[in-house]
Amino acid sequence: MNRSRDKNEDKKMIQVNNVREESGEHVPKVSVIIPFHNAQSHLEEMMDSVEAQTFREIEILCVSDGSEDDSIKIIRERMEKDPRIHLIEQEKHNAGVARNKGLECAVGKYVVFWDADDRFHPKALEELYHKSEQVQADICVCEVCEFRGDGKLYETGGYLQKDKLPEKDPFNKYDIPGDIFGFASNMLWNKMLRRAFIVENEITFQDIRQGNDTAFVMQAMYQAERITTVSKELAYYRMNNPGSLTSQASETWKCPFESYRYTWEQLKKQDDFALVEKSFRNKMIRGLFRSLNIQTSFAAYQELYDFLKEEGMRAVDLEDVTEDMVEEPWMYADLMRMKSMSAGDFLLCKATERMNDRDQLKYTLRRVRRRLAFLLTLNEKIKRLKKKIKGESKKSIGE
């Protein structure tokens, strides 16, 4: 079924979906929404990952954001073999608009938003769905592995920080107000969300080229009454993809700032925002400095740095931050440096810090290796001694 249509057809589809739900007609339990634009390089691998999911009661909504390569052809060929797959086409906008389009057409009780260049554990949907059902969660978050061109998986703890989770399960912002935005990344693809919760709170994706998931995820975390986690690596994130938006950060250098400013403007309207303001501030500081780190040209780095220094930080109330308002010393130090340093001096300062950190790490590793070598040698000596004693004991018994 090809779901390529205009706005009127979209409204009809939403009405049809509502009728299906109200009539009790069987509908998928999970909607997998996959936006893509010219993704033919990795789309086959990703779709294999989705179709191999052990949880079968799903619909797979593939939203083409103006694709011009063979991506649409790949999806249409798969549609002929798997009736769960549907194609939605739109003119080129961005992934946020495509995700909103997929969400409008979704009928599942839960939704996931998966990217066209990633992979997933075969039991990803099964694990997320059953945990969500078990505690009636609005949001369920899992752990993540990263992989590169060689396909090997590498564990990483940055996407779900278990040390920041409360003992209570499920939980919400009132249980961890200082970490509600910090316990998990703003990435979408390691989260399952209850669709009615999203609709009721009118949470949508920002119409922006990069960082459209920032406002969506952070507003969802704020509004959710029941958040839970699965302590398993179920999502596999592709690193160093030259076609990803992160690799093209210098073309969209202002987008991360705009995403955080928009989110800040939305959340500060909420009655209890003061409760989580510190958590939001720390998340935003990390995000803005990360946006500097991922720039691929010095020209873009300088342009972003100068913008943040001259007006950006002031626009989101970060100009007069005090040391007690942030989690880690480096945040306050870098904010203060930015007030007096040029982009080049700041970059040199950070490069020197990282070099010193690497030197310290190398020194520590050398000490660990020397200590380990000593312990291994000692262990071998003990083994030989035990063997010798055992041999002499047997000899003594024989005599």
C-alpha positions in Angstrom: 0.0 0.0 0.0 1.5 3.3 -1.1 0.6 6.1 1.4 1.7 9.0 -0.8 -0.9 11.7 -0.7 -1.8 15.3 -0.1 -3.1 17.0 3.2 -6.7 16.1 2.5 -5.7 12.4 2.1 -3.7 12.6 5.3 -6.8 13.8 7.2 -8.8 10.9 5.7 -6.2 8.5 6.8 -6.2 9.8 10.4 -10.1 9.5 10.4 -9.8 5.9 9.1 -7.3 5.1 11.8 -9.6 6.5 14.5 -12.5 4.4 13.1 -10.4 1.3 13.2 -9.5 1.9 16.8 -13.0 2.7 17.9 -14.5 -0.3 16.1 -12.1 -2.6 17.9 -10.6 -3.8 14.6 -7.3 -5.5 15.0 -4.5 -2.9 14.7 -0.7 -3.2 15.1 0.6 -2.9 18.7 3.7 -1.0 17.6 4.2 1.5 14.8 7.8 1.6 13.5 8.4 5.0 11.9 11.4 5.3 9.6 12.1 8.7 7.9 14.6 8.5 5.1 16.3 10.6 2.4 18.6 9.0 -0.2 19.4 6.2 2.2 20.0 3.4 -0.2 23.5 2.7 1.1 22.2 1.3 4.4 18.5 0.9 4.0 18.5 -2.8 3.1 20.5 -3.6 6.2 18.2 -1.5 8.4 15.0 -3.0 6.9 16.4 -6.5 7.4 16.9 -5.6 11.1 13.3 -4.4 11.4 11.6 -7.3 9.5 13.6 -9.8 11.6 12.1 -8.5 14.9 10.6 -11.3 17.0 7.7 -9.1 17.9 5.5 -9.4 14.8 2.4 -7.2 15.6 3.8 -4.1 14.0 3.4 -1.7 11.1 6.4 -0.3 9.4 5.8 3.3 8.1 8.6 4.3 5.8 8.5 8.1 5.1 10.5 9.3 2.1 11.6 12.9 2.6 12.1 13.7 -1.1 14.4 10.8 -1.8 15.9 10.7 -5.3 18.0 7.6 -5.2 16.8 3.9 -5.2 15.5 4.1 -1.6 11.8 4.2 -2.6 12.4 1.3 -5.0 13.8 -0.7 -2.2 10.8 -0.1 0.0 8.3 -0.8 -2.8 10.0 -4.2 -3.5 9.8 -5.1 0.2 6.1 -4.0 0.4 5.2 -6.7 -2.1 6.6 -9.4 0.3 5.6 -7.9 3.6 2.2 -6.3 4.0 3.2 -4.6 7.3 5.4 -2.2 5.3 3.8 1.1 4.0 5.4 3.9 2.0 4.6 7.6 2.7 6.1 10.2 0.3 6.6 13.9 0.8 8.5 16.6 -0.8 12.0 17.4 0.7 11.6 19.0 4.1 13.5 17.4 6.9 13.4 14.3 9.2 11.2 16.2 11.8 8.4 16.9 9.3 8.7 13.3 8.0 8.4 11.9 11.6 5.4 14.1 12.2 3.8 12.7 9.0 4.5 9.1 10.1 3.1 9.8 13.6 -0.1 11.2 12.0 -0.6 7.9 10.1 0.4 5.6 12.9 -2.2 3.4 14.6 -0.1 1.4 17.1 -0.4 1.7 20.8 3.3 2.4 20.9 5.6 4.1 18.4 9.4 4.0 17.8 11.3 6.3 15.5 14.2 4.4 13.9 16.7 5.9 11.6 17.5 4.4 8.2 21.2 3.8 8.8 21.0 2.0 12.2 20.4 -1.6 13.3 18.5 -3.2 16.1 18.6 -6.3 18.2 16.1 -8.9 17.0 14.2 -8.7 20.3 14.3 -4.9 20.6 10.6 -4.3 20.0 9.7 -7.4 22.1 11.7 -6.2 25.1 10.6 -2.6 24.9 6.9 -3.5 24.4 6.7 -6.0 27.2 8.4 -3.7 29.7 6.2 -0.8 28.6 3.1 -3.0 29.1 4.3 -4.4 32.4 4.5 -0.9 34.0 2.1 1.0 31.7 4.9 3.3 30.7 4.7 6.5 28.6 8.3 6.1 27.7 10.7 3.1 27.7 14.4 3.7 27.2 17.0 1.0 26.4 20.8 0.9 26.3 22.8 1.3 23.1 25.8 -0.1 21.2 27.7 1.7 18.5 29.2 0.2 15.4 31.3 1.3 12.5 32.0 0.0 9.0 33.4 -3.3 10.3 30.1 -4.1 11.9 31.6 -4.8 15.3 29.5 -3.6 18.3 31.0 -1.4 20.9 29.4 -0.9 24.3 28.8 2.7 25.5 27.1 4.1 28.5 26.4 7.6 27.3 22.8 6.9 26.0 21.4 5.6 29.3 23.2 6.5 32.5 22.0 4.0 35.0 23.7 5.7 38.0 21.2 8.5 37.6 18.1 6.4 37.7 16.0 6.2 40.9 15.2 2.9 42.6 11.5 3.6 41.8 10.2 2.1 38.5 8.5 3.6 36.7 9.5 7.1 37.6 9.1 10.7 36.4 10.5 14.2 36.9 9.4 14.5 40.5 11.5 11.4 41.4 14.7 12.7 39.7 14.2 16.5 39.1 18.0 17.1 38.9 18.5 14.3 36.3 15.3 14.1 34.3 17.1 15.4 31.2 20.4 13.9 32.0 19.8 10.2 32.6 19.3 9.6 28.8 20.4 11.1 25.6 18.1 13.1 23.3 18.4 10.4 20.7 15.1 8.9 19.5 15.9 5.4 18.4 16.4 3.9 21.9 13.0 4.9 23.1 9.5 3.5 22.7 6.6 5.9 23.5 2.9 5.4 24.1 1.2 7.1 21.1 -1.8 8.4 23.1 0.6 10.1 25.5 2.3 12.0 22.6 -1.0 13.0 21.0 -2.7 14.1 24.3 0.3 16.3 25.1 0.5 17.6 21.5 4.2 16.7 21.3 5.6 17.1 17.8 8.9 17.4 16.0 10.4 20.8 15.3 10.6 21.8 11.7 14.4 22.1 11.6 17.1 20.5 9.5 19.2 19.2 12.4 18.3 18.5 16.1 14.5 18.1 15.5 14.4 15.4 18.2 15.7 17.7 21.0 12.3 19.4 21.7 10.4 16.2 21.1 12.4 14.1 23.6 12.8 16.7 26.3 9.1 17.7 26.2 8.2 14.0 26.4 10.5 13.5 29.4 9.0 16.5 31.1 5.4 15.5 30.5 5.7 11.7 31.1 4.1 10.4 34.3 5.6 6.9 33.9 9.2 6.3 32.5 10.9 3.0 32.6 14.1 1.4 31.2 15.4 -1.9 29.8 19.0 -2.6 30.8 20.0 -4.2 27.6 21.7 -3.0 24.4 18.9 -3.2 21.9 19.7 -0.3 19.6 22.8 -0.2 17.4 24.0 3.2 16.3 26.1 3.6 13.2 29.1 5.9 13.7 31.0 7.8 11.1 28.3 7.8 8.5 29.4 10.4 5.9 25.7 10.9 4.9 24.4 11.6 8.4 23.4 15.1 9.5 26.0 15.0 12.3 28.8 14.6 9.7 27.4 17.7 7.9 27.2 19.8 11.1 29.1 22.8 9.6 26.3 23.2 7.1 23.7 23.5 9.9 25.8 25.0 12.6 23.0 27.1 14.1 20.4 24.3 14.3 21.5 22.8 17.7 21.2 26.3 19.3 17.8 26.9 17.7 16.6 23.5 18.9 17.5 24.2 22.5 16.2 27.7 22.4 12.8 26.5 21.1 12.7 23.7 23.8 13.6 26.2 26.5 10.9 28.6 25.4 8.3 25.7 25.4 9.3 24.3 28.8 9.6 27.5 30.8 5.9 28.0 30.2 5.2 25.0 32.4 4.2 25.5 36.0 6.8 23.1 37.5 9.7 24.1 35.2 11.7 25.6 38.1 11.9 22.1 39.6 13.9 20.8 36.6 15.5 24.0 35.4 19.0 23.0 36.6 18.8 19.7 34.8 17.7 21.4 31.6 20.4 24.1 31.9 23.1 21.4 32.2 21.7 19.5 29.3 21.7 22.6 27.2 25.3 23.6 28.1 26.5 20.1 27.2 24.6 20.3 23.9 25.8 23.7 22.9 29.5 22.8 23.6 29.0 19.5 21.8 27.7 21.5 18.8 31.1 23.3 18.7 33.0 20.0 19.0 31.3 18.4 16.0 32.0 21.2 13.5 34.0 20.0 10.5 35.5 23.4 9.5 37.1 26.2 11.5 35.1 28.8 9.7 31.8 27.2 10.9 33.4 26.7 14.4 34.3 30.4 14.6 30.9 31.5 13.3 29.1 29.4 15.9 31.4 30.4 18.7 31.1 34.1 17.9 27.3 33.8 17.7 27.1 32.0 21.1 29.5 34.4 22.7 27.9 37.6 21.4 24.2 36.8 21.6 23.4 33.1 21.8 24.2 32.4 25.5 22.4 35.6 26.6 19.3 34.5 24.6 18.9 31.3 26.7 19.9 32.8 30.1 23.4 31.3 30.2 25.4 34.6 30.2 25.2 35.0 34.0 25.4 31.4 35.2 27.2 30.9 38.5 29.3 27.9 39.5 26.6 26.4 41.8 24.1 26.3 38.9 26.1 23.7 36.9 27.0 20.0 37.5 30.7 20.0 36.6 33.5 22.5 36.9 34.4 22.4 33.2 31.0 23.8 32.3 31.5 26.9 34.4 35.1 27.2 33.3 34.2 27.1 29.6 31.4 29.6 30.0 33.8 32.0 31.6 36.5 31.4 29.0 34.1 32.2 26.3 33.5 35.7 27.6 37.2 36.6 27.2 38.7 34.3 24.6 38.5 34.3 20.8 37.4 31.2 19.0 41.0 30.3 18.1 42.3 30.7 21.6 39.4 28.7 23.1 39.9 25.9 20.6 43.7 25.8 21.4 42.9 25.8 25.1 40.5 22.8 24.8 43.0 21.0 22.5 45.7 21.4 25.1 43.4 20.1 27.9 42.5 17.1 25.8 46.2 16.4 25.1 47.0 16.6 28.8 44.1 14.3 29.6 45.4 11.8 27.0 49.0 12.0 28.5 47.6 11.4 31.9 45.6 8.5 30.6 48.6 7.0 28.9 50.6 7.4 32.1 47.9 5.7 34.1 47.7 2.8 31.6 51.4 2.3 31.8 51.2 2.0 35.5 48.4 -0.4 35.3 50.2 -2.5 32.7 53.4 -2.6 34.9 51.3 -3.6 37.9 49.4 -6.2 35.9 52.7 -7.6 34.5 54.0 -8.0 38.0 50.9 -9.7 39.2 50.9 -12.1 36.2 54.6 -13.0 36.9 53.8 -13.5 40.5 50.8 -15.7 39.6 53.0 -17.9 37.3 55.5 -18.3 40.1 52.8 -19.4 42.5 51.4 -21.9 39.9 54.9 -23.4 39.5 55.4 -23.6 43.2 52.1 -25.3 43.7 52.9 -27.8 40.9 56.3 -28.5 42.5 54.8 -29.0 46.0 52.1 -31.3 44.5 54.7 -33.4 42.7 56.9 -33.8 45.7 53.9 -34.8 47.7 53.0 -37.5 45.3 56.6 -38.7 45.3 56.6 -38.8 49.1 53.4 -40.9 49.2 54.8 -43.3 46.6 57.9 -43.9 48.6 
